[in-house]
Amino acid sequence: MLPDVPPPALRLGLDTDALTSNWHALNRMSGAARAGAAVKADGYGLGAAQVVPVLHAAGCRDFFVAHWSEAPAVLASAGPLSLSVLHGPVTHADAAFARAAGIKPVINSLEQARRWLQAGGGPCDLMVDTGMNRLGVAMTELGDPVLAGLEIDVLISHLVSAEDDTALNERQRLGWVHARTVIPHVRASLANSAGIALGASYHGDLTRPGIALYGGVPRPEMAAVLRQVARPEAAILQVREVPAGETIGYNATFTASAPMRVGTIALGYADGYLRCWSGKGRFLAGGQVLPVLGRISMDLTVIDLTHAPEIGEGDWVAADYALPESSIATGLSQYELLTLLGRRFGR
Ligand SMILES: *Cc1c(COP(=O)(O)O)cnc(C)c1O
């Protein structure tokens, strides 16, 4: 048998105090509604097994994933909770799994409603499409008798551009309010993270923040209350002296104009630290800022240690990864910056 594999030279720092604080802030901003949590895509890349227990301990009880395959990790991570699968029962096997596991499917179409009832039915959520035209029962289908057979807990709709001030927000809200009057349900939910900032009329009984829990700032007025949660960190594998005139990394995009001291870290684009950070990213250690030199490789990145002589091999450095600023710097969305972080990180 193989001995235990040693810990990796890269890890995803998770600030659990910040995660807790963000959920409380969003729950407070949700007023009379309760905040749930979107934990799809493995907790937005941070690890569902890591974020769900923290959110549950904070008081969160309603969780949302996209795929059925994401359900077990959430159920195994914390005590009693309500779990909804946003993609709904696409096959009879999905419906049977939901019933056996006590998970609510989000019903997205009349076909899914029929499939759920055929499998035996039970508590479910209903997605009503008020403008996304992606998933959800159309407004014109709300009178269909099959919906009357459902046992609907949360009546959901999803905002198209809650991060912008656009007339579409109010139009969608009115559609959701109309659906609430014609479809029997226990709770109603409209707002994602950005939607929470649109005010009490968007809150219903349950809000569904995702990105803001993890330190994304979808609307500027939310910046003051949200804290950074995730920090990619890597260990320095090797330190070297680079003479003036030498280049660093693939395609020689960086040339040392003076003698330099550089460090090579165990993080690359295969880990989600994409090539758009080449010559642009920055790392932090002991109050020092350590710029990225040259191209990001698949498994390696080189940083400037010239002005940080106390930092050496084996030391850990943290990427400057504040989401709003990183999004502006790279052109990647705050959502992409989190969900692309790879599987080699210790979490
Ligand atoms: C992903 C998702 C959310 C969370 O959205 P954020 O913008 O990350 O807050 C809420 N509701 C649904 C239906 C989603 O798919």
The ligand as a Tripos MOL2 file, in Angstrom:
@<TRIPOS>MOLECULE
LIG
   15    15     1     0     0
SMALL
NO_CHARGES

@<TRIPOS>ATOM
      1 C1        -26.4960   30.3950   -9.3140 C.3       1 LIG1
      2 C2        -27.8800   30.7590   -8.9050 C.ar      1 LIG1
      3 C3        -28.1140   31.6280   -7.8260 C.ar      1 LIG1
      4 C4        -26.9990   32.3900   -7.1360 C.3       1 LIG1
      5 O1        -26.6240   33.4760   -7.9700 O.3       1 LIG1
      6 P1        -25.4970   34.5310   -7.5520 P.3       1 LIG1
      7 O2        -25.5360   35.5260   -8.6560 O.co2     1 LIG1
      8 O3        -24.2160   33.7880   -7.4890 O.co2     1 LIG1
      9 O4        -25.8780   35.1050   -6.2420 O.co2     1 LIG1
     10 C5        -29.4200   31.8230   -7.4270 C.ar      1 LIG1
     11 N1        -30.4470   31.2280   -8.0740 N.ar      1 LIG1
     12 C6        -30.2740   30.4050   -9.1370 C.ar      1 LIG1
     13 C7        -31.4410   29.8050   -9.8060 C.3       1 LIG1
     14 C8        -28.9880   30.1660   -9.5870 C.ar      1 LIG1
     15 O5        -28.8000   29.3750  -10.6550 O.3       1 LIG1
@<TRIPOS>BOND
     1     1     2 1
     2     2     3 ar
     3     2    14 ar
     4     3     4 1
     5     3    10 ar
     6     4     5 1
     7     5     6 1
     8     6     7 2
     9     6     8 1
    10     6     9 1
    11    10    11 ar
    12    11    12 ar
    13    12    13 1
    14    12    14 ar
    15    14    15 1
@<TRIPOS>SUBSTRUCTURE
     1 LIG1         1 GROUP 0 **** ****
